[in-house]
Amino acid sequence: MKNNRFIDLAAPGISHLQPYVPGKPVTELERELGISNSIKLASNENPRGPGPRVLETIQTELAELTRYPDGAAYALRQALAQRHDVTPDCITIGNGSNDVLDMIARVFLRPGKESLFSEHAFAVYALSSMAAGAELRMAGARDFGHDLERMAAMVGPSTGVVWLANPNNPTGTWLARAVLRDFIASLPPHVIVVVDEAYFEYVTPIQPDYPDASAWLAEFPNLVVTRTFSKAYGLAALRIGYGLSHPELADLLNRVRQPFNANSLAQAAALAALADQDYVRSSVELNTAGMRQFEEGLQKLGLGYIPSVGNFISVNVGRPASEVDLALLQQGVITRPVENYGLKGYLRISTGLAEENARCLEALERVL
């Protein structure tokens, strides 16, 4: 909003913030253009949705909507602790992992502190850091991914948090086990290092050298690992995620965590989703096939793309991405231009069901 009369009253860092722009909802597109039968491949969601166990569990929880949720998320923290072989006091529950990222910024960043992240990194790192009043430091990318040598050279006495997405969104690039571990080991103890593993489940079956950073928590007390139920588990609308860290770090994060930030349906659904790993595996298999479908289709169209291990692929359309995006929207296909991430001419496309992927490729061929 231009000429906001209250801008001088806002905290430092707020005046230059721009709201995060999510992928366009299907309902909004169809309302604007008067079309139907649209498909959304813009927000890296699981096209299958939640599994049957989750849906059954939610039904049983509906009668208790009059009650506040368990503010400590006891049952979910117990289940996550068992899954990750840590104690429950290592876990911070969030309204999506995005909530945990914001907690980290609020606790460990402030004016005079620096926030270090990579070019093409997830936008929330900068947004939350700016809101906390920290100075932003962006390291140039290498082959669209993290340049850890460059990042290490930028760490100094004022560095508060280093953010690493593995794999990275929107590029889908990833860091191997030894390289990532050595980088974390090189950081001084006053630097909090965040490894954002939102797309973890998609990578492990196809890349044996991809690390589970949560296995290093005992070795690196300044490490925070974040995970989410929004992607492979199919619970994006319920907003449930978590952080894993040393108990003393988790204690500080939980001090700023809002009361009841994880609602009852989200907690129950997450528990049910954790117990249904067969459903997660089949979702991952669908995604792997979908990524092959897109790679083969894009090669036939002669389009370049960034090799990705997530559930999305960023495509070089060779012209302003916003123009191609608009043309696709008119055909009922929602994708995501990522020029705001420094990727000029790129669209990020999420994998969908096989027929949705085929429809997207056909629409791309007509547009281009």
N, C-alpha and C positions, 0 to 999 in steps of 0.2 A: 504494500500500500504506500503510495507516494504521499509526501507531506504529512506524515503521521504526527499529530500534535503532541503525542505522549512520548516520542522517541527519546527526548532528553531525560526522561524519568527512568528509562530502562537500564538494566544492569549493563556494564561494559561487555561488548561482544555481541549483544543482541541486535544492535542497529544494522549490522551487515549480514545478518542471517537471512536466508531465503528458505521457506518451508520445503520440506522433502516432498517431492512429487511422485506419488505412487503410479503404478500402471492403471490405465483407464478401466473402470468396471464395465462389464458387458452391458448392464442396465443403462449406464450413461450413454454408451455408444449407440445403442439401439434407440434410445429416446431422442438423441440429437439427430440421427440420420434417418430415423423411421424405418429401420431394417430389423430383421430377426435372424435367428439361427447363427449368431456370431460365435466366434471362438476366441478365447483369451490365451495367448502365449506370451505374456508380458511380465509376469511376476514370479516366475520360478516355482509355481505351485505344483503339487502332485495332482495330475489330471484324474487320478482314480478317486481322490477324496479320502476320507477316513475309512478304516476297515469296519467290518460288521461287528466286531467286539466293541469297538468304540461307540458305534451307534446304539447298540443295546445298552451299554453303560450309561450313556447320556440320558436315555429314556428313564432309567431307574433313578437318576438324580433329579429329574424335573420336579418331583414332589417336594424337594427340599429347597427350592429357590427362595423361600422366605427367610432362610438362615444365612448368616454371614459365612463365608468359606473359612477353612482352617488357615489362619494367618501365617502359621509356620510351615504349612504344606508338609506335615509330618510324614504321612504315608508315601508321598511322592519322593521326598528327600531320602527316606529309607530305601526305597526301590532303586533310586539313582546311585546311592552310596554303594549298594550291593553290586550294581552293574559295573561301576567304575573302580570297585575295590578301594574305596576311600571311606572316611567317616562322614556322617551326615553334616557335621559342622564345617565341612569343606564346600558345601553347596549353597548357592544363592539362587532362589527361584525368581524368574522374571516374567513380566508381561510380554512374552517373546524375548529372545536373546537380545534384541534391540534395547530392551529395558535395562538389562544387565550392563550393556555397553555404556548407556547413559549414566548408570550408577558409578561406573569406573571413572568416567570423566568428572563427575561431581565430587568424588572423594579425592582423587589424586591430581586434578588439574585446577589451576587458578591463575590469576594474573601473575606474570613472572615465570610461569612454568611453560615448557614447550611440549607440544604434541606432535609426534613424528609418525608419518604414514607414507605409503607409496603413491606415486602417480597411478591413476586409474583405480584407486581403492574405493571401498564402499563409502558412500557419501555421509553416512551417520558419524563416522569418526571425526570428520571436520565439523559437522553441525554441533555435536555434543561438546567438542573441545572449544568451539567458539562461544557457546552458551556459558561455559565455565570461565571464560575470559582468558584462556590460554593462547599462546602464540602458535600458529600453525607452521609446521615444517614439512614440506613434501619432497620426498626423494624421487628423482627421475626413475622411470621403469626400465627394465631390461627385458627385451622380447615380450613386452606387455605385462610382465610379472615383476615381482619384488627384486630389486637389486640390493641384496643384503650387504655387499661391500660398501656401497654408497650410503646405505642407511647407517651402518656402523660408524662411518666417518662423521656422520652428523650428530651422533650422540654426544652430549656434553653435560656439564654440571646442572643445567637448567632443564634437562629432559625429564619430563614427568611420566609420560606413557608412550610406548611404542606399540603401534597397532599392526597386526599381521593377519590377513585373511588367507586361510589355507584350506581349500582352494579359494582363489580370489573371485569376487563378484565386482564387475561384470565380465572379466576376461576369461575365467575358468582355468587360469594358470595355477601351478602348485609348486610347493617346496618339498624336496626330498628329506628323508629322516636325518641324515648326518649333517646336511647343510643347515637345516633349521635348528637342530640341537646345538651345533657349534655357535651359531649366532646368539642364541639365548644365553649360552654359557659365557659369551664375551661381554654381556651387558653388566654394568655396575649394579650393585644391589639397590641403589636408590631409584632405579628405573623399573616401572611396572611394565611388563610385556604381556600383551593380550594376543592370544592366538584364537581367531574366530573360525570355528569349524562348523559353520551352519550347513555345509554340504558334505559333511564327513561320510555319511552312509553311502553316497554315490561313488566315492573314490576307492574305498578299500577293496572292493572285489576286482578292480581293474588295474590298480597300481600297487604292487607289493611293497614298494619303497616309500609309500605314503605313510607318514607317522600319525600315531595317536598321541598328541601332545599331553593329554591328561596323564599318561604314564610317567611323566617327568615332574609331577607336582612335588614329590618329596625331595627331589634334587634341586629344584628352583623355587624357593619360597616367594619370589617376586613374579611368578607366572600366574596368569588367569586364562583359562580355556572356556570358551562359550560354545554352547550347542543349542539347537532349537528343535521343536516338534512341528515347525511350520512347513518343512520341505518334505523329506522322505516319509514322515509320519502322517502327512496330510491334514494337519490341524491348524492351518494358517489363520483361520477366522477366530479361533479360540485364544490366540496369543499366549503361548506358553513356551518358555525356554529356561535355560539355567546357566550358571557359571560354576566352574570348578577351580578351587584355589586353596592355598594354605589357609587353615582355620582363622588365623589372625587377619588375613586379607578379607575373607568372607565375613568376619565379624564387622569390619568397617563398612562393607557393602550393605550388609543387612541393617546397619544403622540408618542409612538413607533410603532404604527400600520402603515404598509406600505401604501402609497397612492394607491387607487384603488385595495385593496387586495381582494375584492369580486367583481367578474365580473358581467356584466349586466344579462347574462343568469342565473347565480346562484341566484341573487337577485330576479328576476322575478319568477323563479321556486320555490324558498322558499316561496314567497308570495302565489303562487297558491297552494302549498302543504299544507300550514297552513290552507287555506280555505277549504280543502278537508279532513276533519277529518274522514269521513266515510271510505275513502281509508286507512287511518292509522289504524283505528280499524280493518278492515278486514285483514290487514297485520299482526297485532298483533295476531288476532285469528288464522291465518295460522301458525304463529310461535309457539303459544301455543300447537297446534295440532302436529307440527313437533317435539317439545321438548318431548311430550308424546311418539311419535313414536320412537325417539331415546332411551329414557329411557327404554321402553319395549324391544326394539331390543337388547340393550346392556345387559340387564338382561338375556335375552335368550342366549346370547353369553357368559355369565358368566364374563363380564368385569365390573370392578369398574369404577365409574365416580364421579366427583364433582357435587353435586346438584347445578343447575344454574337457575337464573331467567332472564338471558339475551337471546340472540338469538344464543347461542353457548353452547357447552358442552365439558369439558375436560375429556378425557377418558384415564384410565390407561391400556396401552396395554401390560404391563408385560415384556417388552423387550425394547431395544433402539428404541425410537420413530422415529428416522431418518430412520431406516431400514424399519419400517412399512410404513412410509410416502413414501419412494421410491417405495415400492411394490404397494402401492395404486396409485401412479402417473403412473406406467406402465399400470394400468387398467383404466386410465383416470379419476381418482378421486383425486382432490386436497384438502388436509387438511393442518393443521398447527402444526408441532412439537413445543412444548413450553418448551423444556428442558432449553433454554436460560432464562426462567423465574424462574428457580429453581424447575421445575416440571419434574423430571427425569422419563422417560418412559411414558409421557403423550402426547396425540394428542388433539388439540382443533379442534372441528368440528362445523362449522356453520350450522344452519338449512337451508334447501332449500325447494323446492317444494316436495310434498309427494313422487313422483317418484324418485327424486334425493336422498332423504333420504334413500329410500329403496335400491337404487343402492349402496349407500355408505355402508350400513349395510351388503349387500350381498358381497361386495368386502372385507370388514373387515373379514367376516367369511372365505372367501377363503384364505386370507393372513395369518390369525392366526390359 
